[in-house]
């Protein structure tokens, strides 16, 4: 999983539409600069993508073992006493 490491920054150039720049400016709040805002947004989005990927891997594992898990659950339910 990707982890943010503070360190040296690299200057880069990106092209954004005017409506995105206006939205960034309208939501700057405590951010020091557009760069700080965009870096934070990118970090949050990357973390979201990685969480989604982990959830898909977990689901794949569960699905791979679904038959065995269902059989075990049915077996356990067979030991329940009627109320």
C-alpha positions as CSV (number, residue, x, y, z in Angstrom):
1,X,0.0,0.0,0.0
2,X,1.2,3.5,-0.9
3,X,2.2,5.6,2.1
4,X,2.8,9.3,2.0
5,X,6.3,10.3,2.8
6,X,7.1,13.9,3.4
7,X,10.2,14.9,1.7
8,X,11.5,16.7,-1.4
9,X,8.9,18.1,-3.7
10,X,9.2,18.2,-7.4
11,X,7.9,21.2,-9.4
12,X,5.6,20.2,-12.1
13,X,3.1,21.7,-14.5
14,X,-0.5,20.6,-14.9
15,X,-3.4,21.9,-17.0
16,X,-6.8,22.3,-15.3
17,X,-10.1,23.7,-16.5
18,X,-11.2,27.0,-15.3
19,X,-14.2,25.5,-13.4
20,X,-11.8,23.2,-11.5
21,X,-9.6,26.2,-10.6
22,X,-12.6,28.2,-9.4
23,X,-13.8,25.3,-7.3
24,X,-10.3,24.9,-5.8
25,X,-10.2,28.6,-5.0
26,X,-13.6,28.5,-3.5
27,X,-12.6,25.6,-1.1
28,X,-9.1,26.7,-0.3
29,X,-9.9,27.3,3.4
30,X,-6.8,26.4,5.5
31,X,-4.7,25.2,2.5
32,X,-1.6,27.3,1.9
33,X,-1.8,27.1,-1.9
34,X,-3.4,25.4,-4.8
35,X,-0.5,23.0,-4.8
36,X,-1.1,22.0,-1.2
37,X,-4.8,21.6,-2.0
38,X,-4.2,19.5,-5.1
39,X,-1.6,17.3,-3.3
40,X,-4.0,16.6,-0.5
41,X,-6.8,15.8,-2.9
42,X,-4.5,13.4,-4.9
43,X,-3.4,11.7,-1.7
44,X,-7.0,11.2,-0.5
45,X,-8.0,9.9,-3.9
46,X,-5.0,7.5,-4.0
47,X,-5.9,6.2,-0.5
48,X,-9.5,5.7,-1.7
49,X,-8.3,3.7,-4.8
50,X,-6.0,1.5,-2.7
51,X,-8.8,0.8,-0.2
52,X,-11.1,-0.2,-3.0
53,X,-8.4,-2.5,-4.5
54,X,-7.9,-4.1,-1.0
55,X,-11.7,-4.7,-0.7
56,X,-11.8,-6.3,-4.2
57,X,-8.9,-8.6,-3.2
58,X,-10.7,-9.5,0.0
59,X,-13.9,-10.2,-1.9
60,X,-12.0,-12.4,-4.3
61,X,-10.6,-14.5,-1.4
62,X,-14.1,-14.8,0.1
63,X,-15.6,-15.9,-3.2
64,X,-12.8,-18.4,-3.7
65,X,-13.6,-20.0,-0.4
66,X,-17.4,-19.4,-0.5
67,X,-18.4,-23.1,-0.9
68,X,-16.4,-24.2,2.0
69,X,-17.5,-21.3,4.2
70,X,-21.2,-22.0,3.3
71,X,-20.8,-25.7,4.1
72,X,-19.2,-24.9,7.4
73,X,-22.0,-22.5,8.3
74,X,-24.7,-25.1,7.4
75,X,-22.8,-27.6,9.6
76,X,-22.8,-25.2,12.6
77,X,-26.5,-24.4,12.1
78,X,-27.2,-28.1,12.4
79,X,-26.1,-28.1,16.0
80,X,-28.6,-25.4,17.0
81,X,-31.3,-26.4,19.4
82,X,-34.9,-25.4,18.4
83,X,-36.3,-22.7,20.6
